[in-house]
Amino acid sequence: MQIYLPIAEVSVNAFLLLGLGGIVGVLSGMFGVGGGFLMTPLLFFIGIPPAVAVATEANQIVASSFSGVLAHLKRKTVDLRMGTVLLIGGLVGAALGVVVFNYLKALGQVDLLVKLCYVVFLGVIGGLMFIESLNAIRKTKSGKAPARKKHNWVHGLPFKMRFRVSGLYISVIPPLLVGVSVGILAAIMGVGGGFIMVPAMIYLLGMPTKVVVGTSLFQIIFVTAFTTLLHATTNFTVDIVLAVLLLIGGVIGAQVGTRIGVKLKAEQLRILLAIMVLAVCGKLALDLLLMPSELYSVGAADGH
Amino acid sequence: MRALAFLFTLLVALPAAAEDIVLGLSKDTVSIDTSFDGSEILIFGAVKREAPIPDDPRLQVIVTVAGPDETFTVRRKEKVLGIWVNTDAVEIDRAPSFYAVSTSTLLGLSLSETEDLRHRVSIPRAIRSVGAPDTIEDATRFTEALIRIKSRSNQYQLNEGTVSVDEQTLFRTAIELPAALTEGDYQTRIFLTRGGKVVSKYETSIYVRKVGLERWLFRLSRENALLYGIMSIAIAIAAGWSASAVFRLFRA
C-alpha cells in the first residue's frame, strides 16, 4: 500500500515504514537506545529527504521512548533523579551542540564531520563494550562473581547526591558532564544519544544495567521532544504522516523489546548492543572508504 | 497603409499561423491525496488548418511537461586522505523539479539545434546553470550528473517516438507522472515542427495540488509551525501511552 507523505513529498510503502518502525522499536525497548542512529540512515536509503528524515525521526523517538519508559516505570527501573540530572546537562549540551553545528556548517564539510563522529564514537564504544561483556561472560562461566568497580575517581568529587534507585551516592558533576557531552553529540549527529549515554552510565557512573535503560529512555523523551519542536518551527521538516507510521510500528516494537530485554542477562544485552553498534560503524566506515557508484549527489540549494 | 504593412509583417513573421493546435487533456488538475502513487496524463489534440496539408517535410509533434523550477546544489566526491569526501559543488540556478519530453520521432530529427536553443525543449536546455565557480573546469559534468540522477528516479524523461500522429492531423501521448511530485503549475507545451523548424506552439498548465488531509497538514506545518510541532509531540506521547496500555491489558 503506497502512501504519499505531505512534507517529504514522496510516496512510500506504508508496510515498509511500519516494519522499519517495529524493528527499531524492539531495539529501543531492549537497549534503551532511541534507535535514531539506525533509523535515520535507513530512511535516507528508502528515499526520504535527509532533512525530513532527521527531524521526523526525533518525533518518532519521543513515541517509542515514552512507550518504553512506561513499561520500565511499571517495574520501577527508572532512576528519575538521575534522569533529571542527566536531562539538565542534556539540554545545555544540545544548545551548545547547535552552536557547534552551525559553526561547522559555516566551514563546510559538516556531512563528513558527522559521519566521522559516528564512525569514531560507534567504533570506540562498540569495541569497548564488546570486549568488556565478553570478559564478563567468560568470568560468570568460570564461576567467579562479576566484580563491579565500586570506587573510582568519580567518587571523590564534591556535591554528592543520593540516587536510591541506582544504589549510588556520588557527585552530581559526572552525570551533568555526561548529559552535556551527550547533548552536544546528539545535536551534531541528529540522534537521541542513547547509544552513547547507555555505556557512559554503565562504565563511568557505575549504574546497574537494568536501571540504565529506563533512565536513558526517560532523558531521551525530553531531548527529542525539544529537537522535534525546534525542527518543526525552524525548518518545517517534521512529516507527521511519516512519524505516525513509524511510531505505530515503533511503540509496539518497544513494548516487545522491553519484555525481551527483561528475559536476557545483562551481559548478553550488552554484547548484542555492542555487535549492533559495531555493525553500523562498519557500514559507515565502508561508505567513507569504498568508491561510491555515483560520485555526484543532488541536494537542495544551501544545504537545507 | 500602415495597417496593411503591419498585416504583411505579421504574415511574414508568423507562417506558423497556417497550422494551429486544438488541445485536449485527460485532466488539467492532478490531486495529491494520501494514496497518491503517481499519475498518468493523456495529452491529445488535432491540427487545425485552412490550407491543404503540406506534403513535405512531414509534421512532427513534441510535447513537454515541466514542473516548477528549483535551485539545486550538485556535489562531487573525491578521495582525500583515503576517504571519499564531497569536494567540488556547483549550484544549478534553475532546473525543473520534473521534466518530460515526448516526441513523435527522434528529438534530433524533429527539432533543429537553433530551435532547441530558442524554445529550450531538450532536457539539457531546460536547465540553467551559470553559477559554477572558476575553480571547476568541467562544470557541464555537474549538469550531466543532475540529469542522470533525476532520470533514474523518472523525474526527467525523454520519451522519443511516444507521440502518435495520425494523418498529420491527430496526435496523442501519455505522460507518466512519478509518485514523488512537487506541488505547483506544470507548464505543458506542444510544438508542431516541420524539417526541424517550429511551425506552431501551444501552451497550457496542468495544476498539481495537494488535497484533503495532505493539504491541511502541509498548510498547518507552514502557517502554524508551533502548533504543528506540539501536535506532533502530543500524537507521539499518546501513541506511546496507548501502546503501553494495550499491552498491559493483554497481560492482565
Contacts between the chains, C-beta under 8 A, distances in Angstrom:
chain1	res1	chain2	res2	distance
A	1	B	35	7.8
A	2	B	35	6.8
A	2	B	36	7.8
A	2	B	37	4.0
A	2	B	179	6.7
A	3	B	34	5.9
A	3	B	35	6.7
A	4	B	32	5.8
A	4	B	33	7.1
A	4	B	34	5.9
A	4	B	35	7.0
A	4	B	36	4.0
A	4	B	37	7.3
A	4	B	179	7.0
A	4	B	214	6.4
A	6	B	210	6.3
A	6	B	213	7.7
A	6	B	214	4.3
A	6	B	215	7.8
A	6	B	217	4.8
A	6	B	218	4.7
A	6	B	221	7.8
A	7	B	217	7.4
A	7	B	218	6.7
A	7	B	221	6.0
A	9	B	180	6.4
A	9	B	181	7.1
A	9	B	182	5.9
A	9	B	183	7.7
A	10	B	179	6.8
A	10	B	180	4.3
A	11	B	36	6.1
A	11	B	37	5.2
A	11	B	38	7.1
A	11	B	179	3.2
A	11	B	180	6.4
A	47	B	153	8.0
A	47	B	180	7.5
A	59	B	232	5.0
A	59	B	233	6.9
A	59	B	236	5.5
A	60	B	236	7.0
A	62	B	233	5.9
A	62	B	236	4.0
A	62	B	237	6.7
A	62	B	240	7.3
A	63	B	235	7.8
A	63	B	236	3.8
A	63	B	237	7.1
A	63	B	239	4.8
A	63	B	240	4.5
A	64	B	240	6.8
A	65	B	240	7.3
A	66	B	236	6.9
A	66	B	237	5.4
A	66	B	240	3.2
A	66	B	241	6.6
A	66	B	244	8.0
A	67	B	239	7.5
A	67	B	240	3.7
A	67	B	241	7.4
A	67	B	243	4.8
A	67	B	244	5.2
A	68	B	240	7.9
A	69	B	240	8.0
A	70	B	240	7.0
A	70	B	241	6.6
A	70	B	244	3.9
A	71	B	244	6.0
A	71	B	247	7.5
A	74	B	248	7.7
A	109	B	85	7.2
A	109	B	86	7.3
A	111	B	86	6.4
A	112	B	83	7.9
A	112	B	85	5.3
A	112	B	86	7.0
A	225	B	233	5.1
A	225	B	236	7.8
A	228	B	229	6.1
A	228	B	232	5.9
A	228	B	233	5.7
A	228	B	236	7.8
A	229	B	226	7.6
A	229	B	229	4.4
A	229	B	230	7.2
A	229	B	233	6.8
A	231	B	229	7.8
A	232	B	221	7.1
A	232	B	225	5.5
A	232	B	226	7.5
A	232	B	228	5.6
A	232	B	229	3.2
A	232	B	232	6.3
A	233	B	225	4.5
A	233	B	226	5.5
A	233	B	229	5.7
A	236	B	221	5.4
A	236	B	222	5.9
A	236	B	225	6.2
A	238	B	221	7.1
A	238	B	228	7.2
A	238	B	229	6.6
A	238	B	232	5.3
A	240	B	217	6.0
A	240	B	221	7.7
A	240	B	228	7.4
A	240	B	231	7.3
A	240	B	232	5.2
A	240	B	235	6.8
A	241	B	34	7.4
A	241	B	217	6.9
A	243	B	232	6.2
A	243	B	235	7.4
A	243	B	236	6.9
A	244	B	235	6.5
A	244	B	239	7.4
A	247	B	235	7.8
A	247	B	236	5.9
A	247	B	239	5.0
A	247	B	240	7.5
A	248	B	239	6.7
A	251	B	239	5.2
A	251	B	240	5.2
A	251	B	242	7.7
A	251	B	243	3.4
A	251	B	244	7.5
A	252	B	243	5.7
A	254	B	240	7.7
A	254	B	243	7.2
A	255	B	243	5.7
A	255	B	244	6.4
A	255	B	247	4.4
A	287	B	84	7.6
A	288	B	83	4.3
A	288	B	84	5.9
A	289	B	82	6.8
A	289	B	83	6.1
A	289	B	84	7.4
A	290	B	84	7.6
A	291	B	79	7.4
A	291	B	84	6.7
A	292	B	77	6.0
A	292	B	84	6.0
A	294	B	145	7.8
A	294	B	148	8.0
A	294	B	149	7.0
A	295	B	76	5.6
A	295	B	77	4.9
A	295	B	78	7.8
A	295	B	145	7.8
A	296	B	74	5.7
A	296	B	75	6.8
A	296	B	76	5.4
A	296	B	77	7.7
A	296	B	141	7.9
A	296	B	142	6.8
A	296	B	145	3.4
A	296	B	146	7.8
A	296	B	148	7.7
A	296	B	149	6.8
A	297	B	74	7.2
A	297	B	75	5.2
A	297	B	77	7.6
A	297	B	86	7.3
A	297	B	149	7.7
A	298	B	72	5.5
A	298	B	73	7.5
A	298	B	74	5.5
A	298	B	145	7.5
A	298	B	146	5.7
A	298	B	149	5.2
A	298	B	150	7.3
A	299	B	72	6.9
A	299	B	73	4.9
A	299	B	74	7.8
A	299	B	75	6.8
A	300	B	70	7.5
A	300	B	71	7.5
A	300	B	72	6.9
A	300	B	73	7.0
A	301	B	70	7.9
A	301	B	71	3.9
A	301	B	72	6.4
A	301	B	73	5.2
A	301	B	91	6.1
A	302	B	73	7.1
A	303	B	73	7.7
